[in-house]
């Protein structure tokens, strides 16, 4: 449910033109289904295998081979739809989309044009604290992926790798609700986050497991509001599609260039032609790939080899009951239950593994000891800095949740102070071991004996009478003595006791 405290971001106005133009974006995200087998065959989907080793007879379009639907892929699509608060269609059907590419052995792609498995849903896209937009999802349909043409292995020949052929894709189609490059990147980031929480796609853009076709158009200021009132696409201008974007940074750059290209054409009195374009990151420009095909160009017709999918509501309900806590709900719970900031909650829930790590730290601690704020501070400000330095993810973290919880509790109990805690963390991070045993064996316990602390204070004051007189006149200078005492005790003195003793002696 949309938080009523949110406000929507302002529409993107393209500056530097004769008139005010608004940017309109719709996205078609292709997400590879997390499945060990392909959509219509039992061939492996493992990335990185030898070329043409993940190929069954049906993938290679051998005569007489018929597709058999992978039920698990259907379940993953339903699961995704439920995670996006979308309608699940109990009746769906597959169609043949006919076109020729060397890496498409059948000469057609099996997809779902007329009856997709998932209907309308929504994604809440946050653009900063208190700023968000609901982007409507039009549909999700299942389809098979094509193979890959390879052009850089031989100067005279191209090669074809069919390993991806037949891999299950979910095409997640948004409405043209996105209003700027940053919002487009935020939408894909949020969608990727939800898919990872659901476990339906790993979101690996580098391997091509998540990629987006970006539809960009521009319209004069005020036309978008007319579209929202009428749902008439004529108000939005002619769109061009930028294919296969698998980088957030490049996506934003491509959208910005394409918008300015279209505006320049329109302001010169020209006409934008609907077409498919590719983005060249080296030149930072889009270039024409082909004229945009319409549905009739693909000669769609129902796939004669596959019966329509008819699923039962009870099955959908069972899947719904197994859904994990999703990012928006988890973030709200972290804020409410652990009294943490919106920023910390956003960082901790950005990745499902990070959220689990945080919760395991809390679970590993003694009841009602470690506050969510303290655990969040250690993870966000300390642990992440170490992981970033070593280019590690939270799943590769050398400090377990149990170790971090133990260390935090040592600080809370007074056995170590904040400085020693940071030294202890570095030891655990680099060497491992039980924090409590490390503190005991290396003599790192905090000095709480006020007699010992007072003796150290007296010794330092006796050696620095001039500084004592200055501090008596200006109490702010007492911090110098605190630093000297901490240095003399190897950082192990209780800072609170040090401050109290020094303050009392300066007053006396």
C-alpha positions, 0 to 999 in steps of 0.5 A: 500500500502506498504510504500517504506521506510520499509525494510524487517526483516532478516530471522531467523537463528537458532544458535547452530547447525552444519549448518545454518538453516532457519525457515519457518512458515505458520499459519492457524488462526481460528477466530470466526465470531462476530454473535449472531447466529451460521453458520447454525442455529439460536442458540445463540453464547453467551459465558459463558451460561450453557453447552448445552444450546446454541444448536439447533436440527441441531447442535445436528445432530437430524435426518432430520434437515437441515442446513440453511446458516446465511447470516450475517456470509457470510457478515462478511467473505466478510468484512474480505476479503476486509479488508485484500485486498483479492479477493472475490469469487462470487462463493463458496461452502461447503464441508463435512470433515468427521472425528469422535470426541465425540464433533462433533455430525454429524460425519463431519464438514461443511467447504470449501475446493475446493471453499473458499469464499475469495481468496488471500490477504495480511497483512503488519506485522511491526517488529519495526519502518521502518521494515515490511514484507508483509505476503500473505494470501492464502485464507479464508474459512467459517466452523463450529466449533466443541464442547468441551470435558471436562475431569476434572469434574469426574475422571471416565467420560468425558463430552461434551458441544455442545455450540460451535458446529456450531459456525461460524469460518473463517479459515485464511490461510497464505502462508509460508512467516513468518520467525521467532517466533516474526514475527509469533506473530506480524502477529497474533497481526496485524490480530487480530487488523484488525479483531477488527477494522472490527468488524468481530471477537472480537479476544478474545484468552482467550475464544478461539475466536481466535486461531492458528494452526502453521505449522513449518518447517526448511530448509538449508540457501538459500532454501527459496529463491529457494521456492520464485522463484519456489513456490515449497514447496519441498524447505521448508522441512517437516512441522509439525503442532502445534494445537490450540495456543491461547497465543502469548508467548506460540506460540513463545516458541512452534515454537522455540522448534519445530524448534530446535527439527527438526534440531536435527533430521535432523543433526543426519541423521534422517527424520522429519515426517509430523504430528500434535503436541501439545505444553505443556507449563509446559514442554516447549515442543511439543509432537506428537498428530497424523500423519498429515492427507491429504485431502483424509483422510477426504473423502471430498465431496460437502455438499448435504444439501447446495447449492453453494453460488453465491453472487453479485458484487454489494453486495460486493461493498456495504460492501466495501463502509461500511468498517471503516478506517483500522489500517495502514491508520489510523496510516498514517493519525495520523502521517501526520495530527497530526505530531506525532511520529511513536511510538505514532501513533502505540500505539494509533492505536493498538486498535480501542477503543484507536484510537476512544478515541484519536479522541474524545479528539481532536473533543471535544476541541475547533478548532485548540487548542489541538495538536495531540502531546499533546493529545497523550502525555497525553493518552500514558504517563499519562492515560495509566499508571493509567489504567495499575495500575488499570488493566483497558482497555480504554473502562473502563476509568473513564476519558472521552474524554471531561474531558481530552480535557477540562483539556488540554485546561485549561493548554493551556490557562494558567489557570493551569500549568503542575504540577497542570494539573497532580494533576487535572488529578488525581482528575478527574480520582479518583473522576470525575467532570468537570475539570474547576469547580474543578479548580475554586472551589479548588483554583487551578488556576495558579498565573500569577500576576508578583507582587505576584510572585516577592514578593515570589522571594524576600522573598526567596532570602532575606532568602538565601543570600549565595545561591544568591551569588552562583547562581550569579556565577553559573546560573545553580543553579537558579533552586533551587530558582524556586523550592522554589518559586513553593513550596511557591506558592503551585505549582500554580506560572507560571513557565515561569514568575518565571524563568524570574523574578529570572534570572533578579534579579540574573543579577541585 
